Amino acid sequence: MDGREFFEKWNEQQDSHDAPIVIMRTGVCDDAVHKQAMKAGASLVRQKTSDLHQCIARARKVFAP
């Protein structure tokens, strides 16, 4: 089971009203993987090789009210 499969199964058990913010990191740079993760409920999907500072900046936007 990969991370996306784990997240999909885990997300099925969560209450949608209290769903946590989930930031997924993937080694696959593919639009299909990104779309699948977002459809599964990820708040943000970033490639593992992406710049850490850029990843933090995007995460801050996700957490901003």
C-alpha positions as CSV (number, residue, x, y, z in Angstrom):
1,M,0.0,0.0,0.0
2,D,1.4,3.4,-0.9
3,G,0.7,6.7,0.8
4,R,-2.2,7.6,-1.4
5,E,-3.9,4.3,-0.8
6,F,-3.3,4.6,3.0
7,F,-4.8,8.2,2.9
8,E,-7.9,7.1,1.0
9,K,-8.6,4.3,3.5
10,W,-7.9,6.5,6.5
11,N,-10.0,9.4,5.1
12,E,-13.0,7.1,4.7
13,Q,-13.1,6.7,8.5
14,Q,-12.8,10.4,9.2
15,D,-15.8,12.8,10.1
16,S,-15.8,15.3,7.2
17,H,-16.6,18.1,9.7
18,D,-13.4,17.5,11.7
19,A,-11.2,16.4,8.9
20,P,-7.6,17.4,9.5
21,I,-5.5,19.3,7.0
22,V,-3.4,16.8,5.2
23,I,-0.3,17.7,3.2
24,M,0.9,14.8,1.0
25,R,4.4,14.6,-0.5
26,T,5.0,12.4,-3.5
27,G,8.0,11.2,-5.4
28,V,5.9,11.1,-8.6
29,C,5.6,14.3,-10.5
30,D,2.4,13.5,-12.3
31,D,-0.9,15.4,-12.7
32,A,-2.9,12.3,-12.3
33,V,-1.3,11.5,-8.9
34,H,-1.9,15.1,-7.8
35,K,-5.6,14.9,-8.9
36,Q,-6.1,11.6,-7.1
37,A,-4.7,12.9,-3.9
38,M,-6.8,16.0,-4.0
39,K,-9.9,14.0,-4.7
40,A,-9.1,11.8,-1.8
41,G,-9.1,14.9,0.4
42,A,-5.5,16.1,0.6
43,S,-5.3,19.9,1.3
44,L,-1.9,20.2,-0.5
45,V,0.2,17.9,-2.6
46,R,3.9,18.6,-3.1
47,Q,6.7,16.7,-4.8
48,K,9.3,15.4,-2.4
49,T,12.1,17.1,-4.4
50,S,10.4,20.5,-4.1
51,D,12.2,23.3,-2.3
52,L,11.4,23.2,1.4
53,H,10.9,27.0,1.7
54,Q,8.4,26.9,-1.2
55,C,6.6,23.9,0.5
56,I,6.4,25.9,3.8
57,A,5.0,28.9,2.0
58,R,2.3,26.9,0.3
59,A,1.5,25.1,3.6
60,R,1.0,28.5,5.3
61,K,-1.6,29.4,2.7
62,V,-3.5,26.2,3.5
63,F,-3.5,26.9,7.2
64,A,-4.4,30.6,6.8
65,P,-8.0,31.4,8.0
